[in-house]
Amino acid sequence: MSKWADLSHFILYEIICRLSFFDDVFIFGAVCKSWQSVVNSLEKPLLPPKCPWLMLAERERGNKERQIRSFFKLSDARTYNFKLPELVGRKSYGASLGWLLTIGTDLQINLFHPLSKQLIALPPQPTFCCQYDGKVERMYLRKNFVSKCVLSRSPWNSITHEYDRDCIIMTIYGGKKLLAFTRLGYKAWIDIKSPTRCYDDIAFYKGKFYVVDCHGEVFVCRTDDNRKLEFKVIVPRPKGTKGTTQKYIVISSGALLLVSRMRGGPCSSLGRDRNYEENEFNNEDSKDDTEDEDAFEDESEEEEEEEEEEGGGGGGGGKEEEYINDNAYLTIGFTVLKLKRCTQAGSKYRYKWVKVHSLGDQALFVGDNSSVSLSASSFNGCKANCIYFTDDKLNYACTLEGGGYDIGAFRMQERKIEHPYPGESLSFFSTPLWYI
């Protein structure tokens, strides 16, 4: 019988072509030197990781060390180092599907696939329609101008082996947190006219972008016609919501979830609001629902009436001082709402928000990445019914060593926060983020 190391190049190539995640390719190459040589000789496949990796902050020392970027793999709790000079000095955002959006002090914006080294140039920062008033330093623009990025599909077509010009890149940008999009080959970013501003998050699902503003109001944007983008409200803001919390919009098991993140501390808007968790979304049976037929509904799950009562899924529990200590800000809890069909007689709306007590087998990943829900049972190291979060607060001026310390996992059932990651990884411009 032939040894595994003696398998032909052709057979090994055929095996690699059938792998679905880069994690598998990485492990494949670790089997032996001959297998690693085959992986190194091939054009790297543009595959997403199987499970989230926590991309740590850039190292602040010599040029060679700055080129090494560390990734903490949640499934085996190990840290892997990759040489990525393409990321040196650049603010990064997890754009989904294995891609990052990066912007440097040169104000050039790129899509970058860290594991394949594929890089795609996008229109630079000065091509956005709305700019800051007056002269603004490039270092500030690198850190603060873009706040979110989501892709409609992978920019690389694995069938034609060409760039996919139908890929839409949508961002939240500027001090007013407006919306803009572009496509591969475009020369500028195109603003999306909308009835409000100050958006917090974007999600793409079944051909449409869904966005949420700082008040929890959710909108849908259809992008079939580039010249006439249809943008409308699908569900008004829930009663009792506050604009001081960070909002995320997550597609989980076919349902739309609205996740609110509460922070405390002297640099937080909630620093003196000790009763916040009792006030946030206090009235879950709001009449601020939606008539939109394209709204989400989890048809596979019939919830009991008692599950719609108030409780679970709220704040961080305990007093603020127990979490904050000497930090300028720190996450103290999350609230989760779900869009559900309204069966109340006489209601003029078809859908309503209800509070979520449990995420079941799902785990949410939020921060400077495309917000994602994954099945915890599909890989090791991930706990069900948890919200994994990274530090995505834009202003680190009130911190001594930058941002990146406010990362952890919020356990919905116990309403407690744990920190299952390696030591602090701090930065003033590009903090750790989930690479998915």
Secondary structure as GFF3:
##gff-version 3
##sequence-region A 1 436
A	DSSP	three_ten_helix	4	6	.	.	.	ID=ss1
A	DSSP	alpha_helix	9	17	.	.	.	ID=ss2
A	DSSP	alpha_helix	22	29	.	.	.	ID=ss3
A	DSSP	alpha_helix	33	41	.	.	.	ID=ss4
A	DSSP	beta_strand	53	55	.	.	.	ID=ss5
A	DSSP	alpha_helix	63	67	.	.	.	ID=ss6
A	DSSP	beta_strand	68	73	.	.	.	ID=ss7
A	DSSP	beta_strand	78	83	.	.	.	ID=ss8
A	DSSP	three_ten_helix	85	87	.	.	.	ID=ss9
A	DSSP	beta_strand	91	96	.	.	.	ID=ss10
A	DSSP	beta_strand	99	103	.	.	.	ID=ss11
A	DSSP	beta_strand	109	113	.	.	.	ID=ss12
A	DSSP	beta_strand	118	122	.	.	.	ID=ss13
A	DSSP	three_ten_helix	125	127	.	.	.	ID=ss14
A	DSSP	alpha_helix	138	144	.	.	.	ID=ss15
A	DSSP	beta_strand	146	151	.	.	.	ID=ss16
A	DSSP	beta_strand	156	157	.	.	.	ID=ss17
A	DSSP	beta_strand	162	163	.	.	.	ID=ss18
A	DSSP	beta_strand	168	173	.	.	.	ID=ss19
A	DSSP	beta_strand	178	183	.	.	.	ID=ss20
A	DSSP	beta_strand	190	191	.	.	.	ID=ss21
A	DSSP	beta_strand	199	205	.	.	.	ID=ss22
A	DSSP	beta_strand	208	213	.	.	.	ID=ss23
A	DSSP	beta_strand	218	222	.	.	.	ID=ss24
A	DSSP	beta_strand	230	235	.	.	.	ID=ss25
A	DSSP	beta_strand	246	252	.	.	.	ID=ss26
A	DSSP	beta_strand	255	264	.	.	.	ID=ss27
A	DSSP	alpha_helix	276	279	.	.	.	ID=ss28
A	DSSP	three_ten_helix	305	308	.	.	.	ID=ss29
A	DSSP	alpha_helix	320	324	.	.	.	ID=ss30
A	DSSP	beta_strand	330	341	.	.	.	ID=ss31
A	DSSP	beta_strand	351	355	.	.	.	ID=ss32
A	DSSP	beta_strand	362	366	.	.	.	ID=ss33
A	DSSP	beta_strand	372	375	.	.	.	ID=ss34
A	DSSP	three_ten_helix	376	378	.	.	.	ID=ss35
A	DSSP	beta_strand	386	389	.	.	.	ID=ss36
A	DSSP	beta_strand	408	411	.	.	.	ID=ss37
A	DSSP	beta_strand	416	418	.	.	.	ID=ss38
A	DSSP	beta_strand	433	435	.	.	.	ID=ss39
###
